Amino acid sequence: MDRRPLATPSQLAEYLGIPEATLSQWRARGKGPKWTRVGRHVRYRWSEVDAWLDTQSSDRGAA
C-alpha cells in the first residue's frame, strides 16, 4: 500500500511543470489523474499520478 503523503494541487502542478489552473480545468472536465477530496481539499495519490502518467506515454517517434 502506498503510504506517501498525498499531493496538493500546487505540489502536483510543480511536479508536472504545468499551471495549477490546468489541474483545475482537468478536474472540471474529468481529465487528468484521479483525485480525491479530504474535507474541502483536493488531493492526489502519487500512485494514481504515476498510473495516469503511464497512460500518457506516446510512441510517436516509432516507425
C-alpha positions in Angstrom: 0.0 0.0 0.0 1.3 3.5 -0.9 1.9 5.5 2.3 3.5 8.5 0.7 1.8 11.8 1.6 -1.0 12.9 -0.6 -0.1 15.7 -3.1 -1.7 19.1 -3.1 -2.7 20.6 -6.4 0.2 23.1 -6.2 2.7 20.2 -5.5 1.4 18.2 -8.4 1.4 21.3 -10.7 5.0 21.9 -9.8 5.9 18.2 -10.4 4.3 18.2 -13.8 5.5 21.6 -14.8 2.1 23.0 -15.5 -0.1 25.8 -14.1 -2.3 24.8 -11.2 -5.2 26.2 -13.2 -4.7 23.4 -15.7 -5.3 20.8 -13.0 -8.5 22.6 -12.0 -9.6 22.6 -15.6 -8.8 18.9 -15.9 -10.8 18.1 -12.8 -13.8 20.0 -14.2 -13.6 18.1 -17.5 -13.0 14.7 -15.9 -9.4 14.5 -17.3 -6.0 14.2 -15.7 -5.0 12.0 -12.8 -7.6 10.7 -10.4 -8.1 12.9 -7.4 -9.9 12.8 -4.1 -11.3 15.2 -1.6 -10.1 15.3 2.0 -12.7 17.5 3.6 -12.8 20.6 1.4 -9.3 20.0 0.0 -8.4 18.3 -3.3 -5.5 15.8 -3.0 -3.8 13.4 -5.4 -2.4 9.9 -4.6 1.1 9.6 -6.1 0.3 6.1 -7.2 -2.7 7.5 -9.2 -0.5 10.2 -10.7 2.1 7.5 -11.8 -0.6 5.3 -13.3 -2.1 8.3 -15.2 1.4 9.3 -16.5 1.9 5.8 -17.7 -1.2 6.1 -19.9 0.1 9.4 -21.3 3.2 7.8 -22.9 3.5 8.0 -26.6 5.4 6.1 -29.3 5.0 8.8 -31.9 8.7 8.5 -32.8 8.4 4.8 -33.5 8.2 3.8 -37.2 
